């Protein structure tokens, strides 16, 4: 994608408008352990797949009166349909995400974005294979929309409650740690089968660090290119705080401005310090 034509499916970055803007929440849906919030952002640009926003509740965003507010949460875009709507996939894993999951129509989000560098189109005529784990499935939905071509989607979850997130991906193959849905085992089992059957692929992955490291190692072994959307603690989103610095083979980078999507070949490991939801 380019800043002038983000819907083409190419890779790049769409620049965020300056400052924080308010977006009214238009819908709230629950898929098992996940909440999907939709908001109206008609004045903002359409993001590239893999970019993220810094989100906060416009009201009651903090621990209480006269107490320190929560930091904004960095969340990947789930979908960005025509008409200026943004959708985000959220899992309640702490006080900040709990507050976001409480929002519904009539409430509002404060947001900054889109930020970071997104995914690129497959190179050399390769087909796209998407592999996601947990809440990391989010950027793969918008990627599938923007590639506008048939894609293979492989999703991994810890249990049946989380596997309900696969409802957002018709036709996806699913793996669960406990065998409650689909294949019993990690999603990388499905990925290995896929690449063994047809190695002419480019892998796009987002999920917890151990999963991404398994994807990186698997693709390196088979000589398959991969683009990984990494997780790391982000406090500002603009590279000022250096809270999301990760090592690469050619030096340190800040994920919020140089990522979150990086070529797997740049990494010695995807087990980056400070990673988490």
C-alpha positions as YAML, in Angstrom:
chain: A
units: angstrom
residues:
- id: 1
  name: UNK
  ca: [0.00, 0.00, 0.00]
- id: 2
  name: UNK
  ca: [1.10, 3.54, -0.54]
- id: 3
  name: UNK
  ca: [-0.06, 6.61, 1.26]
- id: 4
  name: UNK
  ca: [-2.07, 7.60, -1.79]
- id: 5
  name: UNK
  ca: [-3.59, 4.17, -2.45]
- id: 6
  name: UNK
  ca: [-3.71, 2.04, 0.71]
- id: 7
  name: UNK
  ca: [-6.26, -0.42, -0.62]
- id: 8
  name: UNK
  ca: [-4.07, -1.92, -3.32]
- id: 9
  name: UNK
  ca: [-2.46, -4.43, -0.95]
- id: 10
  name: UNK
  ca: [1.12, -3.22, -1.32]
- id: 11
  name: UNK
  ca: [3.24, -2.56, 1.75]
- id: 12
  name: UNK
  ca: [4.06, 0.79, 3.29]
- id: 13
  name: UNK
  ca: [2.91, 3.33, 5.78]
- id: 14
  name: UNK
  ca: [-0.03, 5.72, 5.84]
- id: 15
  name: UNK
  ca: [0.84, 8.84, 7.83]
- id: 16
  name: UNK
  ca: [-1.27, 9.69, 10.87]
- id: 17
  name: UNK
  ca: [-2.91, 13.11, 11.06]
- id: 18
  name: UNK
  ca: [-1.37, 15.31, 13.72]
- id: 19
  name: UNK
  ca: [-2.88, 15.13, 17.20]
- id: 20
  name: UNK
  ca: [-5.50, 13.07, 19.02]
- id: 21
  name: UNK
  ca: [-8.98, 12.83, 17.53]
- id: 22
  name: UNK
  ca: [-12.24, 11.50, 18.94]
- id: 23
  name: UNK
  ca: [-14.13, 8.69, 17.22]
- id: 24
  name: UNK
  ca: [-17.64, 7.69, 18.31]
- id: 25
  name: UNK
  ca: [-18.15, 3.98, 18.95]
- id: 26
  name: UNK
  ca: [-20.75, 2.65, 16.51]
- id: 27
  name: UNK
  ca: [-20.91, -1.05, 17.44]
- id: 28
  name: UNK
  ca: [-19.66, -3.60, 19.94]
- id: 29
  name: UNK
  ca: [-19.69, -7.33, 19.22]
- id: 30
  name: UNK
  ca: [-18.41, -10.25, 21.27]
- id: 31
  name: UNK
  ca: [-16.73, -13.32, 19.76]
- id: 32
  name: UNK
  ca: [-15.94, -15.66, 22.61]
- id: 33
  name: UNK
  ca: [-13.05, -14.16, 24.57]
- id: 34
  name: UNK
  ca: [-12.74, -11.18, 22.22]
- id: 35
  name: UNK
  ca: [-14.58, -7.88, 21.82]
- id: 36
  name: UNK
  ca: [-14.77, -6.11, 18.46]
- id: 37
  name: UNK
  ca: [-15.24, -2.35, 18.68]
- id: 38
  name: UNK
  ca: [-16.25, -0.37, 15.61]
- id: 39
  name: UNK
  ca: [-15.86, 3.41, 15.49]
- id: 40
  name: UNK
  ca: [-16.45, 6.16, 12.95]
- id: 41
  name: UNK
  ca: [-13.32, 7.96, 11.74]
- id: 42
  name: UNK
  ca: [-14.47, 9.75, 8.58]
- id: 43
  name: UNK
  ca: [-11.69, 12.35, 8.63]
- id: 44
  name: UNK
  ca: [-8.84, 9.88, 9.12]
- id: 45
  name: UNK
  ca: [-6.99, 8.04, 6.33]
- id: 46
  name: UNK
  ca: [-7.56, 4.36, 5.61]
- id: 47
  name: UNK
  ca: [-4.72, 2.38, 7.19]
- id: 48
  name: UNK
  ca: [-2.46, -0.21, 5.62]
- id: 49
  name: UNK
  ca: [-2.79, -3.75, 6.90]
- id: 50
  name: UNK
  ca: [-0.46, -4.21, 9.85]
- id: 51
  name: UNK
  ca: [-0.56, -0.61, 11.05]
- id: 52
  name: UNK
  ca: [-1.86, 0.19, 14.52]
- id: 53
  name: UNK
  ca: [-3.54, 2.93, 16.55]
- id: 54
  name: UNK
  ca: [-3.01, 4.22, 20.08]
- id: 55
  name: UNK
  ca: [-6.44, 3.91, 21.71]
- id: 56
  name: UNK
  ca: [-7.96, 5.25, 24.92]
- id: 57
  name: UNK
  ca: [-11.49, 5.66, 26.21]
- id: 58
  name: UNK
  ca: [-12.49, 9.30, 25.78]
- id: 59
  name: UNK
  ca: [-14.04, 9.27, 29.28]
- id: 60
  name: UNK
  ca: [-13.00, 7.59, 32.55]
- id: 61
  name: UNK
  ca: [-9.61, 6.56, 31.18]
- id: 62
  name: UNK
  ca: [-7.70, 6.03, 34.40]
- id: 63
  name: UNK
  ca: [-7.52, 4.51, 37.83]
- id: 64
  name: UNK
  ca: [-9.87, 7.04, 39.44]
- id: 65
  name: UNK
  ca: [-10.28, 10.68, 40.34]
- id: 66
  name: UNK
  ca: [-6.94, 12.46, 40.88]
- id: 67
  name: UNK
  ca: [-5.06, 9.28, 39.96]
- id: 68
  name: UNK
  ca: [-2.70, 8.69, 37.08]
- id: 69
  name: UNK
  ca: [-4.52, 7.81, 33.82]
- id: 70
  name: UNK
  ca: [-3.78, 4.65, 31.91]
- id: 71
  name: UNK
  ca: [-1.41, 4.81, 28.98]
- id: 72
  name: UNK
  ca: [-3.07, 4.46, 25.56]
- id: 73
  name: UNK
  ca: [-3.13, 0.92, 24.23]
- id: 74
  name: UNK
  ca: [-1.50, 0.04, 20.90]
- id: 75
  name: UNK
  ca: [-3.97, -2.06, 18.90]
- id: 76
  name: UNK
  ca: [-3.74, -3.32, 15.33]
- id: 77
  name: UNK
  ca: [-6.60, -2.56, 12.97]
- id: 78
  name: UNK
  ca: [-8.91, -5.52, 12.44]
- id: 79
  name: UNK
  ca: [-10.77, -4.05, 9.48]
- id: 80
  name: UNK
  ca: [-11.18, -0.68, 7.77]
- id: 81
  name: UNK
  ca: [-14.11, -0.89, 5.35]
- id: 82
  name: UNK
  ca: [-15.04, 1.92, 3.01]
- id: 83
  name: UNK
  ca: [-16.85, 4.83, 4.64]
- id: 84
  name: UNK
  ca: [-14.40, 5.77, 7.37]
- id: 85
  name: UNK
  ca: [-15.06, 2.96, 9.83]
- id: 86
  name: UNK
  ca: [-12.36, 1.29, 11.92]
- id: 87
  name: UNK
  ca: [-12.70, -2.01, 13.76]
- id: 88
  name: UNK
  ca: [-10.45, -3.28, 16.54]
- id: 89
  name: UNK
  ca: [-10.17, -6.71, 18.18]
- id: 90
  name: UNK
  ca: [-9.61, -6.49, 21.93]
- id: 91
  name: UNK
  ca: [-8.99, -9.10, 24.61]
- id: 92
  name: UNK
  ca: [-9.55, -8.12, 28.24]
- id: 93
  name: UNK
  ca: [-6.14, -8.79, 29.80]
- id: 94
  name: UNK
  ca: [-5.86, -5.87, 32.26]
- id: 95
  name: UNK
  ca: [-7.48, -2.65, 33.45]
- id: 96
  name: UNK
  ca: [-6.86, -0.70, 30.24]
- id: 97
  name: UNK
  ca: [-8.24, -3.34, 27.89]
- id: 98
  name: UNK
  ca: [-11.06, -4.02, 30.35]
- id: 99
  name: UNK
  ca: [-12.15, -0.38, 30.06]
- id: 100
  name: UNK
  ca: [-12.00, -0.53, 26.26]
- id: 101
  name: UNK
  ca: [-14.11, -3.70, 26.25]
- id: 102
  name: UNK
  ca: [-16.78, -1.89, 28.29]
- id: 103
  name: UNK
  ca: [-17.37, 0.71, 25.56]
- id: 104
  name: UNK
  ca: [-20.36, 0.62, 23.26]
- id: 105
  name: UNK
  ca: [-22.50, 2.84, 21.05]
- id: 106
  name: UNK
  ca: [-22.83, 6.26, 22.66]
- id: 107
  name: UNK
  ca: [-19.26, 6.15, 23.99]
- id: 108
  name: UNK
  ca: [-16.17, 7.49, 22.25]
- id: 109
  name: UNK
  ca: [-12.55, 6.56, 21.63]
- id: 110
  name: UNK
  ca: [-9.57, 8.88, 21.66]
- id: 111
  name: UNK
  ca: [-7.21, 7.67, 18.98]
- id: 112
  name: UNK
  ca: [-3.95, 8.46, 17.22]
- id: 113
  name: UNK
  ca: [-3.05, 6.71, 14.00]
- id: 114
  name: UNK
  ca: [-2.53, 4.94, 11.74]
- id: 115
  name: UNK
  ca: [1.03, 4.34, 12.95]
- id: 116
  name: UNK
  ca: [3.93, 2.12, 12.00]
- id: 117
  name: UNK
  ca: [4.82, 0.16, 8.88]
- id: 118
  name: UNK
  ca: [2.46, -2.49, 7.54]
- id: 119
  name: UNK
  ca: [2.68, -5.58, 5.37]
- id: 120
  name: UNK
  ca: [3.91, -5.70, 1.77]
- id: 121
  name: UNK
  ca: [2.42, -7.67, -1.10]
- id: 122
  name: UNK
  ca: [3.86, -11.15, -1.74]
- id: 123
  name: UNK
  ca: [7.06, -11.02, -3.79]
- id: 124
  name: UNK
  ca: [7.97, -13.02, -6.88]
- id: 125
  name: UNK
  ca: [4.40, -14.18, -7.53]
- id: 126
  name: UNK
  ca: [4.23, -16.11, -4.26]
- id: 127
  name: UNK
  ca: [0.88, -16.87, -2.66]
- id: 128
  name: UNK
  ca: [0.03, -15.43, 0.74]
- id: 129
  name: UNK
  ca: [-0.25, -17.75, 3.73]
- id: 130
  name: UNK
  ca: [-1.53, -16.01, 6.85]
- id: 131
  name: UNK
  ca: [-0.81, -17.45, 10.31]
- id: 132
  name: UNK
  ca: [-2.23, -15.84, 13.43]
- id: 133
  name: UNK
  ca: [-2.31, -16.62, 17.13]
- id: 134
  name: UNK
  ca: [-4.73, -15.26, 19.73]
- id: 135
  name: UNK
  ca: [-5.47, -11.55, 19.52]
- id: 136
  name: UNK
  ca: [-2.68, -11.42, 16.93]
- id: 137
  name: UNK
  ca: [-5.21, -12.55, 14.34]
- id: 138
  name: UNK
  ca: [-6.40, -8.92, 14.06]
- id: 139
  name: UNK
  ca: [-4.08, -7.51, 11.37]
- id: 140
  name: UNK
  ca: [-4.53, -10.62, 9.24]
- id: 141
  name: UNK
  ca: [-8.22, -9.80, 8.68]
- id: 142
  name: UNK
  ca: [-7.53, -6.42, 7.11]
- id: 143
  name: UNK
  ca: [-4.59, -7.93, 5.22]
- id: 144
  name: UNK
  ca: [-6.87, -10.57, 3.71]
- id: 145
  name: UNK
  ca: [-9.32, -7.81, 2.73]
- id: 146
  name: UNK
  ca: [-6.65, -5.63, 1.13]
- id: 147
  name: UNK
  ca: [-4.83, -8.36, -0.79]
- id: 148
  name: UNK
  ca: [-8.05, -8.96, -2.72]
- id: 149
  name: UNK
  ca: [-6.97, -12.48, -3.65]
- id: 150
  name: UNK
  ca: [-7.46, -15.97, -2.31]
- id: 151
  name: UNK
  ca: [-5.38, -16.42, 0.81]
- id: 152
  name: UNK
  ca: [-4.76, -19.40, 3.07]
- id: 153
  name: UNK
  ca: [-5.57, -18.48, 6.67]
- id: 154
  name: UNK
  ca: [-4.33, -20.53, 9.63]
- id: 155
  name: UNK
  ca: [-5.37, -19.53, 13.14]
- id: 156
  name: UNK
  ca: [-4.22, -20.80, 16.54]
- id: 157
  name: UNK
  ca: [-5.93, -20.37, 19.92]
- id: 158
  name: UNK
  ca: [-5.50, -21.69, 23.43]
- id: 159
  name: UNK
  ca: [-9.07, -23.03, 23.84]
- id: 160
  name: UNK
  ca: [-12.58, -23.05, 22.48]
- id: 161
  name: UNK
  ca: [-13.56, -19.68, 23.97]
- id: 162
  name: UNK
  ca: [-10.72, -17.98, 22.12]
- id: 163
  name: UNK
  ca: [-11.28, -20.04, 18.96]
- id: 164
  name: UNK
  ca: [-14.57, -18.15, 18.54]
- id: 165
  name: UNK
  ca: [-12.36, -15.43, 17.04]
- id: 166
  name: UNK
  ca: [-12.14, -17.62, 13.92]
- id: 167
  name: UNK
  ca: [-15.73, -16.52, 13.15]
- id: 168
  name: UNK
  ca: [-14.14, -13.39, 11.70]
- id: 169
  name: UNK
  ca: [-12.31, -15.48, 9.03]
- id: 170
  name: UNK
  ca: [-14.68, -17.64, 6.97]
- id: 171
  name: UNK
  ca: [-12.83, -20.68, 5.66]
- id: 172
  name: UNK
  ca: [-9.88, -20.44, 8.04]
- id: 173
  name: UNK
  ca: [-8.18, -23.59, 9.35]
- id: 174
  name: UNK
  ca: [-8.02, -23.63, 13.14]
- id: 175
  name: UNK
  ca: [-5.74, -25.17, 15.75]
- id: 176
  name: UNK
  ca: [-6.26, -25.12, 19.52]
- id: 177
  name: UNK
  ca: [-3.92, -26.09, 22.30]
- id: 178
  name: UNK
  ca: [-6.61, -28.17, 24.03]
- id: 179
  name: UNK
  ca: [-8.20, -29.62, 20.90]
- id: 180
  name: UNK
  ca: [-11.54, -27.89, 21.53]
- id: 181
  name: UNK
  ca: [-11.69, -26.78, 17.89]
- id: 182
  name: UNK
  ca: [-9.85, -27.94, 14.78]
- id: 183
  name: UNK
  ca: [-6.37, -29.42, 15.00]
- id: 184
  name: UNK
  ca: [-5.04, -30.21, 18.46]
- id: 185
  name: UNK
  ca: [-1.67, -28.50, 18.74]
- id: 186
  name: UNK
  ca: [0.06, -25.28, 17.66]
- id: 187
  name: UNK
  ca: [-0.86, -23.41, 14.50]
- id: 188
  name: UNK
  ca: [2.68, -23.96, 13.25]
- id: 189
  name: UNK
  ca: [1.74, -27.64, 12.74]
- id: 190
  name: UNK
  ca: [-0.75, -26.46, 10.12]
- id: 191
  name: UNK
  ca: [1.79, -24.04, 8.66]
- id: 192
  name: UNK
  ca: [4.42, -26.75, 8.28]
- id: 193
  name: UNK
  ca: [1.90, -28.96, 6.46]
- id: 194
  name: UNK
  ca: [0.96, -26.09, 4.16]
- id: 195
  name: UNK
  ca: [4.56, -25.25, 3.25]
- id: 196
  name: UNK
  ca: [5.55, -28.88, 2.80]
- id: 197
  name: UNK
  ca: [2.71, -29.29, 0.31]
- id: 198
  name: UNK
  ca: [3.54, -26.09, -1.60]
- id: 199
  name: UNK
  ca: [6.61, -24.07, -0.57]
- id: 200
  name: UNK
  ca: [6.00, -21.27, -3.10]
- id: 201
  name: UNK
  ca: [4.49, -19.01, -0.47]
- id: 202
  name: UNK
  ca: [5.13, -15.90, 1.56]
- id: 203
  name: UNK
  ca: [4.08, -16.15, 5.19]
- id: 204
  name: UNK
  ca: [2.41, -13.32, 7.11]
- id: 205
  name: UNK
  ca: [2.21, -13.87, 10.84]
- id: 206
  name: UNK
  ca: [1.15, -12.13, 14.02]
- id: 207
  name: UNK
  ca: [0.77, -13.62, 17.47]
- id: 208
  name: UNK
  ca: [2.57, -14.24, 20.75]
- id: 209
  name: UNK
  ca: [6.39, -14.19, 20.61]
- id: 210
  name: UNK
  ca: [6.88, -17.98, 21.00]
- id: 211
  name: UNK
  ca: [4.58, -18.58, 18.04]
- id: 212
  name: UNK
  ca: [6.35, -15.96, 15.92]
- id: 213
  name: UNK
  ca: [9.72, -17.47, 16.76]
- id: 214
  name: UNK
  ca: [8.44, -20.88, 15.69]
- id: 215
  name: UNK
  ca: [7.18, -19.35, 12.41]
- id: 216
  name: UNK
  ca: [10.50, -17.57, 11.84]
- id: 217
  name: UNK
  ca: [12.53, -20.73, 12.41]
- id: 218
  name: UNK
  ca: [10.22, -22.86, 10.27]
- id: 219
  name: UNK
  ca: [10.39, -20.43, 7.36]
- id: 220
  name: UNK
  ca: [14.15, -20.01, 7.66]
- id: 221
  name: UNK
  ca: [14.60, -23.78, 7.50]
- id: 222
  name: UNK
  ca: [12.51, -24.00, 4.33]
- id: 223
  name: UNK
  ca: [13.81, -20.84, 2.67]
- id: 224
  name: UNK
  ca: [10.33, -19.26, 2.67]
- id: 225
  name: UNK
  ca: [10.09, -15.47, 3.10]
- id: 226
  name: UNK
  ca: [7.99, -14.24, 6.00]
- id: 227
  name: UNK
  ca: [6.74, -10.95, 7.36]
- id: 228
  name: UNK
  ca: [6.16, -10.85, 11.11]
- id: 229
  name: UNK
  ca: [4.09, -8.31, 13.02]
- id: 230
  name: UNK
  ca: [5.92, -8.20, 16.35]
- id: 231
  name: UNK
  ca: [4.61, -7.30, 19.79]
- id: 232
  name: UNK
  ca: [6.39, -5.01, 22.20]
- id: 233
  name: UNK
  ca: [5.45, -2.52, 24.88]
- id: 234
  name: UNK
  ca: [4.49, 0.78, 23.24]
- id: 235
  name: UNK
  ca: [3.92, 3.90, 25.31]
- id: 236
  name: UNK
  ca: [3.90, 6.68, 22.70]
- id: 237
  name: UNK
  ca: [3.62, 5.28, 19.17]
- id: 238
  name: UNK
  ca: [6.00, 7.89, 17.71]
- id: 239
  name: UNK
  ca: [9.42, 6.49, 18.65]
- id: 240
  name: UNK
  ca: [10.07, 9.07, 21.37]
- id: 241
  name: UNK
  ca: [10.07, 6.82, 24.43]
- id: 242
  name: UNK
  ca: [12.24, 3.97, 23.04]
- id: 243
  name: UNK
  ca: [10.03, 1.52, 24.92]
- id: 244
  name: UNK
  ca: [9.59, -0.81, 21.93]
- id: 245
  name: UNK
  ca: [13.22, -1.19, 20.81]
- id: 246
  name: UNK
  ca: [14.05, -4.66, 19.49]
- id: 247
  name: UNK
  ca: [17.31, -6.12, 18.13]
- id: 248
  name: UNK
  ca: [17.72, -7.09, 14.49]
- id: 249
  name: UNK
  ca: [20.67, -8.44, 12.50]
- id: 250
  name: UNK
  ca: [21.46, -4.88, 11.38]
- id: 251
  name: UNK
  ca: [20.98, -3.07, 14.68]
- id: 252
  name: UNK
  ca: [18.18, -1.98, 16.97]
- id: 253
  name: UNK
  ca: [14.87, -0.66, 15.63]
- id: 254
  name: UNK
  ca: [11.81, 0.92, 17.22]
- id: 255
  name: UNK
  ca: [8.80, -1.20, 16.38]
- id: 256
  name: UNK
  ca: [6.37, 1.72, 16.45]
- id: 257
  name: UNK
  ca: [8.16, 3.54, 13.61]
- id: 258
  name: UNK
  ca: [10.28, 0.85, 11.88]
- id: 259
  name: UNK
  ca: [7.68, -1.91, 12.41]
- id: 260
  name: UNK
  ca: [5.63, -3.51, 13.79]
- id: 261
  name: UNK
  ca: [6.01, -5.57, 10.60]
- id: 262
  name: UNK
  ca: [9.55, -6.75, 9.95]
- id: 263
  name: UNK
  ca: [10.99, -9.26, 7.50]
- id: 264
  name: UNK
  ca: [11.76, -12.47, 9.35]
- id: 265
  name: UNK
  ca: [15.18, -12.54, 7.68]
- id: 266
  name: UNK
  ca: [16.18, -9.43, 9.65]
- id: 267
  name: UNK
  ca: [15.69, -11.26, 12.95]
- id: 268
  name: UNK
  ca: [17.85, -13.70, 14.81]
- id: 269
  name: UNK
  ca: [14.88, -14.34, 17.08]
- id: 270
  name: UNK
  ca: [11.30, -13.15, 17.35]
- id: 271
  name: UNK
  ca: [11.43, -13.48, 21.15]
- id: 272
  name: UNK
  ca: [11.77, -9.74, 21.59]
- id: 273
  name: UNK
  ca: [12.20, -8.18, 25.05]
- id: 274
  name: UNK
  ca: [9.17, -6.50, 26.60]
- id: 275
  name: UNK
  ca: [6.69, -8.30, 24.34]
- id: 276
  name: UNK
  ca: [3.12, -8.84, 25.47]
- id: 277
  name: UNK
  ca: [-0.43, -7.74, 24.91]
...
